[in-house]
Amino acid sequence: MRFSRARRVSLALAGAIALQLSSAHNLFADGKTDFYAQEAQKLFYGTTTNAKQAGVAGSTNVTSSDSSAVVNNPAGLGLNHGGDISATYGHNEISGNDAIDYHEFNEDINTGQILMNFPLSPTADSTPEYGNFGFGWTGHHGDADDTVNTEDTDNQVHGAWGIEVADGVSVGYGLSYFHSKQTTDVSRFKQTDGFRHNFGVQSTDGEVTTGANFYFANGTYDLTGINPDRSTARGESDYAEHGFELGASSAMGDGMTVSGAIQYANYDVDGDFIRGAPGTTVGGNEGGQFFSPKLGLEQAFNDWLVGRVGYRYLGLNNWFFGREDISDDIHGSAKSNAWSAGLGVVIPTGMHYFPKVNIDYAAEYREIAYGDWQHTVTVSFPFTLCEPM
């Protein structure tokens, strides 16, 4: 099969960027830093990617217009002519070394997500007159076999709206509420007032789609330090996060789409020091930054089967724990390369209002600590509310 010059240039550029970023990985990253920096990041305000996007390493997060736009870029809803219902399940793992005795261990994380969007005053041949509204839920539960038995639970409720404001151009706003908890044998964190605000824009000419999402989030965790005699000390930690994601995808012909994105986030904690068990404290100031370039390629083989591959560099940089119980070898960066692949199957239903069912699967391998895997499955049902013509 012969490739056009534009496609050859795009593929060569994608390969060159991936190779350059891959060479930047620190092969001797400490397993303690790898785990505890990622564990700290989970207490902030991240979102979940569905299997279709995970297959291309999340490079289409801000250029998608299905129900995933509810959490990734609300402007995508404004370019959706109809509606979509999706359900996602994911299993993730984080490996590393224990901060106390340095033994190797894993945390298993199960994630679920249900999203839906529907048009407001739909039309048969254009985007909805009053835009598109979406809502949903995301949750996860993690359980680690470290020395202090770390366990965390997170529930998120989402709402978003997007509208086309010019030909092929849309804007949107989304709000997510976070109810989060992390417990160990020596501490408890609980948040009931976390909020994330998303502001998005998306543009398409039918072949090239660009998107941008800007956000800020904040909330307060109630902290509890637990002593060996089960007495407790209490305090608070204020969590704040802001960031953006910029992306573009281009249809290259013959069923191929190439996509790329850049994600950035800044994390900051202003917290009380709470004395717990002897030699340990809870809370304190901490923070870091996250930088992630992403590349993806999708190929439709026929009307019912799609293949996807992707690469992203995960740079969780310069994480600092401002607590006197933390040893110097935990401060630092948790950087890795991540490679993904996935398949999508389209099943026609023969029904007008629900014309098809999409089933997508993705697997990602991250070169961090002892090698971590994530598996994601999504089932989605696009629909229309317009009568047959």
C-alpha positions as CSV (number, residue, x, y, z in Angstrom):
1,M,0.0,0.0,0.0
2,R,1.4,3.4,-1.0
3,F,1.2,6.3,1.4
4,S,0.8,9.9,0.4
5,R,3.6,12.3,1.2
6,A,1.5,14.0,3.9
7,R,0.9,10.7,5.6
8,R,4.6,9.7,5.4
9,V,5.6,13.0,6.9
10,S,3.0,12.6,9.7
11,L,4.0,9.1,10.6
12,A,7.8,9.9,10.5
13,L,7.2,12.9,12.8
14,A,5.2,10.8,15.2
15,G,7.8,8.2,15.3
16,A,10.6,10.7,15.9
17,I,8.9,12.4,18.8
18,A,8.0,9.0,20.4
19,L,11.7,7.9,20.1
20,Q,13.0,11.1,21.5
21,L,10.7,11.0,24.5
22,S,11.3,7.3,25.1
23,S,15.1,8.0,25.4
24,A,14.4,10.4,28.2
25,H,13.1,7.7,30.6
26,N,15.2,7.2,33.7
27,L,15.7,3.4,33.7
28,F,16.9,3.6,37.3
29,A,13.9,5.4,38.8
30,D,13.4,4.6,42.4
31,G,10.3,2.3,43.1
32,K,9.5,4.4,46.3
33,T,9.2,7.6,44.4
34,D,7.3,5.9,41.5
35,F,4.6,4.6,43.8
36,Y,4.1,7.4,46.3
37,A,4.2,10.3,43.7
38,Q,1.4,8.5,41.7
39,E,-0.5,7.8,44.9
40,A,-0.4,11.4,45.9
41,Q,-1.5,12.4,42.4
42,K,-4.6,10.3,42.8
43,L,-5.9,12.5,45.6
44,F,-6.3,15.4,43.1
45,Y,-8.9,15.9,40.4
46,G,-8.1,13.7,37.4
47,T,-10.6,12.2,35.0
48,T,-11.0,8.7,33.4
49,T,-10.5,7.9,29.7
50,N,-12.7,5.5,27.9
51,A,-11.4,2.5,25.9
52,K,-11.6,4.3,22.5
53,Q,-9.4,7.1,23.7
54,A,-7.1,4.8,25.8
55,G,-6.3,2.9,22.7
56,V,-4.6,6.0,21.2
57,A,-3.0,7.0,24.6
58,G,-5.6,9.7,25.3
59,S,-4.5,11.7,22.3
60,T,-8.2,12.3,21.3
61,N,-9.4,13.4,24.7
62,V,-10.1,17.0,23.7
63,T,-11.1,16.3,20.1
64,S,-13.8,13.7,20.8
65,S,-17.5,14.6,20.6
66,D,-19.1,11.5,22.1
67,S,-20.2,11.2,25.8
68,S,-16.6,11.3,26.9
69,A,-16.7,15.0,26.2
70,V,-18.6,15.4,29.5
71,V,-15.4,14.9,31.4
72,N,-12.6,15.7,28.9
73,N,-13.8,18.7,26.8
74,P,-17.4,19.9,27.2
75,A,-17.1,21.8,23.9
76,G,-17.2,18.4,22.1
77,L,-20.8,18.0,23.1
78,G,-21.7,21.1,20.9
79,L,-20.6,19.3,17.7
80,N,-22.6,16.1,18.5
81,H,-25.8,16.0,16.4
82,G,-27.4,13.3,18.6
83,G,-26.8,11.6,21.9
84,D,-24.7,8.8,23.4
85,I,-24.7,6.5,26.4
86,S,-21.5,4.8,27.5
87,A,-20.3,2.5,30.3
88,T,-16.6,1.9,31.0
89,Y,-14.8,-0.5,33.3
90,G,-11.0,-0.4,33.9
91,H,-8.5,-2.3,35.9
92,N,-5.2,-0.5,36.7
93,E,-2.2,-1.4,38.8
94,I,0.5,0.7,40.4
95,S,3.7,-1.0,41.6
96,G,6.6,0.2,43.7
97,N,8.6,-0.2,46.9
98,D,7.3,0.3,50.5
99,A,8.5,3.4,52.2
100,I,9.0,1.5,55.5
101,D,10.7,-1.8,54.7
102,Y,11.3,-1.3,50.9
103,H,9.4,-4.5,49.9
104,E,7.9,-4.7,46.4
105,F,4.1,-4.4,46.3
106,N,1.2,-3.5,44.0
107,E,-2.0,-1.5,44.3
108,D,-5.0,-2.8,42.3
109,I,-7.5,-0.2,41.1
110,N,-10.9,-0.8,39.7
111,T,-12.6,2.1,37.9
112,G,-16.2,2.5,36.6
113,Q,-17.8,5.2,34.6
114,I,-21.3,5.9,33.2
115,L,-21.9,8.9,30.9
116,M,-24.8,10.2,28.8
117,N,-25.4,13.2,26.6
118,F,-28.5,14.3,24.7
119,P,-29.4,17.1,22.4
120,L,-31.6,20.1,23.4
121,S,-34.0,20.8,20.6
122,P,-32.4,18.4,18.1
123,T,-32.5,18.9,14.3
124,A,-32.2,16.3,11.6
125,D,-29.5,18.0,9.5
126,S,-27.4,20.1,12.0
127,T,-26.3,20.4,15.6
128,P,-28.9,21.0,18.3
129,E,-30.4,24.5,18.4
130,Y,-29.7,24.9,22.2
131,G,-26.7,22.7,22.4
132,N,-26.1,19.3,24.0
133,F,-26.2,18.4,27.7
134,G,-24.3,15.6,29.4
135,F,-24.0,14.1,32.8
136,G,-22.5,11.0,34.5
137,W,-20.6,9.3,37.3
138,T,-17.1,8.1,37.7
139,G,-15.7,6.0,40.6
140,H,-12.7,4.0,41.6
141,H,-11.5,1.8,44.5
142,G,-7.8,1.1,45.1
143,D,-6.3,-1.4,47.6
144,A,-2.5,-1.7,48.2
145,D,-0.6,-4.4,50.0
146,D,1.9,-2.0,51.5
147,T,2.9,-2.0,55.2
148,V,0.1,0.5,56.3
149,N,-2.6,-1.1,54.1
150,T,-3.5,1.9,51.9
151,E,-7.0,1.9,50.5
152,D,-8.8,4.7,48.6
153,T,-12.2,5.4,47.2
154,D,-13.3,8.2,44.9
155,N,-16.8,9.1,43.5
156,Q,-17.3,11.9,41.0
157,V,-20.6,13.4,39.6
158,H,-20.4,15.3,36.3
159,G,-22.5,17.8,34.4
160,A,-21.6,19.6,31.1
161,W,-23.1,21.6,28.3
162,G,-21.7,22.5,24.9
163,I,-23.1,24.5,21.9
164,E,-22.0,25.3,18.4
165,V,-21.4,29.1,18.1
166,A,-20.2,29.2,14.5
167,D,-19.9,26.8,11.6
168,G,-17.8,23.9,13.0
169,V,-16.9,25.8,16.2
170,S,-18.2,25.0,19.7
171,V,-17.6,26.0,23.3
172,G,-18.6,24.3,26.5
173,Y,-18.5,24.3,30.3
174,G,-18.4,21.3,32.7
175,L,-18.6,20.9,36.5
176,S,-17.5,17.8,38.4
177,Y,-18.0,17.1,42.2
178,F,-15.5,14.9,44.0
179,H,-16.1,12.8,47.2
180,S,-12.8,11.1,48.0
181,K,-11.4,9.1,50.8
182,Q,-8.0,7.4,51.6
183,T,-7.3,5.3,54.7
184,T,-4.3,3.6,56.1
185,D,-3.5,2.0,59.5
186,V,-2.1,5.4,60.7
187,S,-4.1,8.0,58.9
188,R,-7.4,9.0,57.2
189,F,-8.1,11.6,54.4
190,K,-11.6,12.5,53.5
191,Q,-12.9,15.1,51.1
192,T,-16.6,16.1,50.6
193,D,-16.2,19.5,48.8
194,G,-14.0,19.0,45.8
195,F,-15.0,20.7,42.5
196,R,-13.5,20.9,39.1
197,H,-14.4,23.5,36.5
198,N,-13.8,22.7,32.8
199,F,-13.8,25.3,30.0
200,G,-13.5,24.0,26.4
201,V,-13.4,24.9,22.8
202,Q,-13.4,22.7,19.7
203,S,-13.3,23.3,16.0
204,T,-13.6,21.0,12.9
205,D,-13.7,21.3,9.1
206,G,-14.7,17.6,8.7
207,E,-11.1,16.4,8.3
208,V,-9.0,18.2,10.9
209,T,-10.4,18.7,14.5
210,T,-8.7,20.8,17.1
211,G,-9.6,21.1,20.8
212,A,-8.5,22.7,24.0
213,N,-9.7,22.3,27.6
214,F,-8.7,24.5,30.5
215,Y,-9.6,23.7,34.1
216,F,-9.1,24.5,37.8
217,A,-10.1,22.5,40.8
218,N,-10.0,22.7,44.6
219,G,-11.2,21.2,47.8
220,T,-10.4,20.4,51.4
221,Y,-9.4,17.1,53.0
222,D,-10.1,16.4,56.7
223,L,-7.1,14.7,58.1
224,T,-6.8,12.3,61.0
225,G,-3.6,10.8,62.4
226,I,-4.1,7.6,64.3
227,N,-1.9,6.7,67.3
228,P,-1.1,3.1,68.4
229,D,-3.6,3.5,71.3
230,R,-6.2,4.6,68.7
231,S,-6.3,8.2,69.9
232,T,-6.4,10.7,67.1
233,A,-5.2,14.2,66.0
234,R,-7.0,16.2,63.4
235,G,-6.4,18.9,60.8
236,E,-7.1,20.0,57.3
237,S,-5.3,20.1,53.9
238,D,-6.4,22.4,51.0
239,Y,-5.9,20.8,47.6
240,A,-5.7,22.9,44.4
241,E,-5.0,21.9,40.8
242,H,-5.1,23.7,37.5
243,G,-4.1,22.7,34.0
244,F,-4.9,22.4,30.3
245,E,-4.9,20.0,27.4
246,L,-4.4,20.9,23.7
247,G,-5.0,18.4,20.9
248,A,-5.6,17.8,17.2
249,S,-6.7,14.9,15.0
250,S,-6.5,14.6,11.2
251,A,-8.2,12.2,8.8
252,M,-5.5,11.0,6.5
253,G,-7.6,9.0,4.1
254,D,-8.2,5.2,3.6
255,G,-9.7,5.1,7.1
256,M,-6.6,6.4,9.0
257,T,-6.7,9.1,11.6
258,V,-3.6,10.6,13.3
259,S,-3.9,12.4,16.6
260,G,-1.7,14.3,19.1
261,A,-2.1,16.2,22.3
262,I,-0.2,17.9,25.1
263,Q,-1.4,17.8,28.7
264,Y,-0.2,19.8,31.7
265,A,-1.2,20.0,35.3
266,N,0.0,21.8,38.5
267,Y,-0.7,20.4,41.9
268,D,-0.4,22.2,45.3
269,V,-1.3,21.3,48.9
270,D,-1.4,23.6,51.8
271,G,-1.9,21.4,54.9
272,D,-1.6,21.1,58.6
273,F,1.0,18.8,60.2
274,I,-0.8,16.2,62.3
275,R,1.3,13.9,64.5
276,G,0.1,10.3,64.4
277,A,2.0,7.1,65.3
278,P,5.5,7.5,66.6
279,G,7.8,8.7,63.8
280,T,5.0,9.6,61.4
281,T,3.1,12.7,60.5
282,V,0.1,13.3,58.3
283,G,-0.6,16.3,56.0
284,G,1.8,19.1,55.4
285,N,2.6,21.0,52.2
286,E,3.4,19.2,49.0
287,G,3.0,19.5,45.2
288,G,4.4,18.9,41.8
289,Q,3.7,19.2,38.0
290,F,2.6,16.8,35.4
291,F,3.5,16.9,31.7
292,S,2.3,14.5,29.0
293,P,2.7,14.6,25.2
294,K,0.5,12.0,23.5
295,L,0.4,10.4,20.0
296,G,-2.1,8.1,18.5
297,L,-3.1,6.4,15.2
298,E,-6.5,4.8,14.4
299,Q,-7.1,2.6,11.4
300,A,-10.6,1.5,10.2
301,F,-10.1,-1.9,8.5
302,N,-13.7,-2.1,7.4
303,D,-17.2,-0.9,8.5
304,W,-17.1,-2.9,11.7
305,L,-13.5,-3.2,12.9
306,V,-11.1,-0.5,14.0
307,G,-7.5,-0.8,15.3
308,R,-5.7,1.7,17.5
309,V,-2.1,2.3,18.8
310,G,-0.7,5.1,20.9
311,Y,2.2,6.4,22.9
312,R,2.4,8.9,25.8
313,Y,5.1,10.2,28.0
314,L,4.1,10.5,31.7
315,G,6.2,13.2,33.4
316,L,5.2,13.5,37.1
317,N,7.9,16.0,37.9
318,N,9.6,17.3,41.1
319,W,7.1,16.0,43.6
320,F,7.9,17.2,47.1
321,F,6.4,16.0,50.3
322,G,6.7,18.7,53.0
323,R,6.6,16.3,56.0
324,E,9.4,15.5,58.4
325,D,8.6,11.7,58.3
326,I,9.3,11.5,54.6
327,S,12.8,10.3,53.7
328,D,14.8,12.1,50.9
329,D,14.6,9.2,48.6
330,I,10.8,9.6,48.1
331,H,11.0,13.2,46.9
332,G,11.6,13.4,43.1
333,S,10.0,12.6,39.8
334,A,8.0,9.6,38.5
335,K,8.6,9.5,34.8
336,S,7.7,6.8,32.3
337,N,6.8,5.8,28.8
338,A,3.4,4.2,28.1
339,W,2.4,2.2,25.1
340,S,-1.2,1.4,24.2
341,A,-3.2,-0.7,21.7
342,G,-6.8,-1.3,21.2
343,L,-9.6,-2.6,19.1
344,G,-13.1,-1.4,18.4
345,V,-16.1,-3.4,17.0
346,V,-19.2,-1.7,15.6
347,I,-22.4,-3.8,15.7
348,P,-25.3,-2.5,13.5
349,T,-28.7,-2.9,15.2
350,G,-31.0,-2.1,12.3
351,M,-33.0,0.3,14.5
352,H,-33.4,4.0,13.6
353,Y,-33.1,5.5,17.1
354,F,-30.2,3.3,18.2
355,P,-28.4,2.4,15.0
356,K,-25.4,0.7,16.4
357,V,-23.5,-0.6,19.4
358,N,-19.8,0.2,19.9
359,I,-17.6,-2.2,21.9
360,D,-14.0,-1.0,22.5
361,Y,-11.0,-2.5,24.4
362,A,-7.6,-1.0,25.2
363,A,-4.5,-2.1,27.0
364,E,-1.7,0.1,28.2
365,Y,1.8,-0.8,29.5
366,R,3.7,1.7,31.5
367,E,7.5,1.5,31.9
368,I,7.6,2.5,35.6
369,A,8.6,0.7,38.8
370,Y,8.1,-3.0,38.0
371,G,6.0,-2.5,34.9
372,D,2.3,-1.6,35.2
373,W,-0.7,-2.6,33.1
374,Q,-4.1,-1.0,32.6
375,H,-7.1,-2.6,30.8
376,T,-10.2,-0.7,29.7
377,V,-13.5,-1.8,28.2
378,T,-16.2,0.5,27.0
379,V,-19.7,-0.2,25.6
380,S,-21.5,2.8,24.0
381,F,-24.9,3.4,22.3
382,P,-25.1,6.4,20.0
383,F,-28.7,7.5,19.4
384,T,-30.9,10.0,17.7
385,L,-34.1,11.7,18.8
386,C,-35.2,12.8,15.3
387,E,-37.9,11.1,13.4
388,P,-37.0,9.1,10.2
389,M,-37.0,11.3,7.1
